[in-house]
Amino acid sequence: STRVYAYGFEADIDAAEARYASLVVQMVRASDQYLKSEERRSETVERYNRRTGMWEDQVVHATVARNNFMEGFTARIGQRLSESRDAARAEAARTAARTDPAAEDVAVETVSVELVLRNKEVEVQDFYKTRSNAKGSWSGFRSTSKRFTAAQRAGDRAGRNARLGGEKAIGGARTALSC
């Protein structure tokens, strides 16, 4: 699982790559800050010491903390992106209803938006089927950890604060330069 082949409309792939690049930088920066923090250095885990034959509290190793942080970050980003997608679909339906004065039923417009999105999805799937001989799928890493660690909570917080790219920049939108 070291390679990803993106299938879709060029603009969608470009947007996904840009968002991914931005989020990776934000995640690495935030995880580095967490690893240097007192919060991380105070997180311990109980381990069995074979030499002494006793259970002891040990500081969580930095690699484990980084992995847990990134797991929390990616889970939160996935949730935020799903919520953002759902909100965008609802807004598209509301916009369609407002632009068509004859449309009295927002549910009808919602169905129209969903049909357009579904047609786009089917088009991408058809393209994929004709161009790929890949078998199966991979849905990503799933942690077997039952415990929500301090590192995961820190990653979740960082994921809540990460910029997804749809937010307005300080100072408002840029305008075209006049020549």
Secondary structure, DSSP 8 states (H G I E B T S, - for coil): -------S-HHHHHHHHHHHHHHHHHHHHHHHHHHTSHHHHT-EEEEEETTTTEEEEEE--HHHHHHHHHHHHHHHHHHHHHHHHHHHHHHHHHHHHHH-TT---HHHHHHHHHHHHHHHHHHHHHHHHHH----S----------S--HHHHHHHHHHHHS--S-S--TT--------
